[in-house]
């Protein structure tokens, strides 16, 4: 149950904070959620990764579809040297997932260390 709640909370709070703050606030949100909802480091990484992988993947897809991937085609040619907007969406989701995953794992290690010193 903690796993699903952690994923949903991380995704919702990340979406809300990114409306007003820079993109990297996803790391702060994942860190705080994992510090509040304690889990093992591996499971914490997985919750942070899945939450942002799904969030950024779905959002970038929904942003790209209405304009028939015109911008995604151009950006994928610049960054990936391939004309594949879906690969660009996957890379975007992976970047968000890795950032949030490592932040969540750091929050888990901090919680674990705090409990060990008490």
C-alpha positions as CSV (number, residue, x, y, z in Angstrom):
1,X,0.0,0.0,0.0
2,X,2.9,2.4,0.8
3,X,4.3,1.7,-2.7
4,X,1.2,2.8,-4.5
5,X,0.6,5.8,-2.2
6,X,4.2,6.9,-2.6
7,X,4.0,6.7,-6.4
8,X,0.7,8.7,-6.5
9,X,1.9,11.3,-4.0
10,X,5.2,11.8,-5.8
11,X,3.5,12.1,-9.2
12,X,0.8,14.5,-8.0
13,X,3.1,16.7,-6.0
14,X,5.7,16.8,-8.8
15,X,3.1,17.9,-11.3
16,X,1.8,20.6,-8.9
17,X,5.3,22.0,-8.1
18,X,6.4,22.0,-11.7
19,X,3.5,24.3,-12.5
20,X,5.1,27.0,-10.4
21,X,8.8,26.1,-9.9
22,X,11.6,24.7,-12.1
23,X,11.7,21.2,-13.3
24,X,14.3,20.0,-10.8
25,X,11.8,20.4,-7.9
26,X,10.8,16.8,-8.8
27,X,13.9,15.8,-6.9
28,X,12.9,17.7,-3.8
29,X,9.4,16.2,-3.9
30,X,10.6,12.7,-4.3
31,X,13.1,13.2,-1.5
32,X,10.4,14.5,0.9
33,X,7.8,11.9,0.0
34,X,10.3,9.1,0.6
35,X,11.5,10.7,3.9
36,X,7.9,10.9,5.1
37,X,6.8,7.4,3.8
38,X,9.8,5.1,4.8
39,X,10.6,2.3,2.5
40,X,13.8,0.3,1.6
41,X,16.3,2.1,-0.7
42,X,15.5,-0.1,-3.7
43,X,11.8,0.3,-3.3
44,X,12.2,4.0,-2.8
45,X,14.1,4.3,-6.1
46,X,11.5,2.3,-7.9
47,X,8.6,4.5,-6.6
48,X,10.4,7.7,-7.5
49,X,11.4,6.3,-10.9
50,X,8.0,5.0,-11.8
51,X,6.1,8.1,-10.6
52,X,8.1,10.5,-12.8
53,X,8.7,8.1,-15.7
54,X,4.9,7.7,-16.0
55,X,4.2,11.4,-15.4
56,X,6.7,12.8,-17.8
57,X,6.1,10.2,-20.4
58,X,2.4,10.8,-20.4
59,X,2.7,14.6,-20.2
60,X,5.2,14.8,-23.0
61,X,3.1,12.5,-25.2
62,X,0.0,14.5,-24.5
63,X,1.8,17.7,-25.4
64,X,3.3,16.3,-28.6
65,X,0.2,14.6,-30.0
66,X,-2.0,17.7,-30.8
67,X,0.7,19.3,-33.0
68,X,1.4,15.9,-34.7
69,X,4.9,15.7,-33.1
70,X,6.2,18.6,-35.3
71,X,8.5,19.9,-32.5
72,X,9.4,16.4,-31.3
73,X,10.6,15.5,-34.8
74,X,12.9,18.5,-34.9
75,X,14.2,18.1,-31.4
76,X,14.9,14.4,-31.9
77,X,16.9,15.2,-35.0
78,X,19.0,17.7,-33.0
79,X,19.5,15.6,-29.8
80,X,19.2,12.0,-30.9
81,X,20.3,12.3,-34.5
82,X,17.2,10.2,-35.4
83,X,13.8,11.3,-36.6
84,X,11.9,9.4,-33.9
85,X,9.6,11.5,-31.6
86,X,8.6,8.5,-29.6
87,X,12.2,7.8,-28.7
88,X,12.5,11.4,-27.6
89,X,9.5,10.9,-25.3
90,X,11.1,7.8,-23.9
91,X,14.4,9.6,-23.2
92,X,12.4,12.5,-21.5
93,X,10.6,10.0,-19.3
94,X,13.9,8.2,-18.4
95,X,15.6,11.4,-17.4
96,X,12.7,12.4,-15.1
97,X,12.6,8.9,-13.7
98,X,16.3,8.7,-12.9
99,X,16.4,12.1,-11.3
100,X,13.4,11.3,-9.0
101,X,14.6,7.8,-8.4
102,X,17.9,8.8,-7.0
103,X,16.4,11.6,-5.0
104,X,13.9,9.2,-3.5
105,X,16.7,6.7,-2.7
106,X,18.6,9.5,-1.0
107,X,15.6,10.3,1.1
108,X,15.4,6.7,2.1
109,X,19.1,6.5,3.1
110,X,18.6,9.7,5.2
111,X,15.6,8.2,7.0
112,X,17.6,5.0,7.6
113,X,20.6,6.9,8.9
114,X,18.4,9.1,11.2
115,X,16.8,6.0,12.6
116,X,20.1,4.3,13.2
117,X,21.5,7.2,15.2
118,X,18.5,7.4,17.5
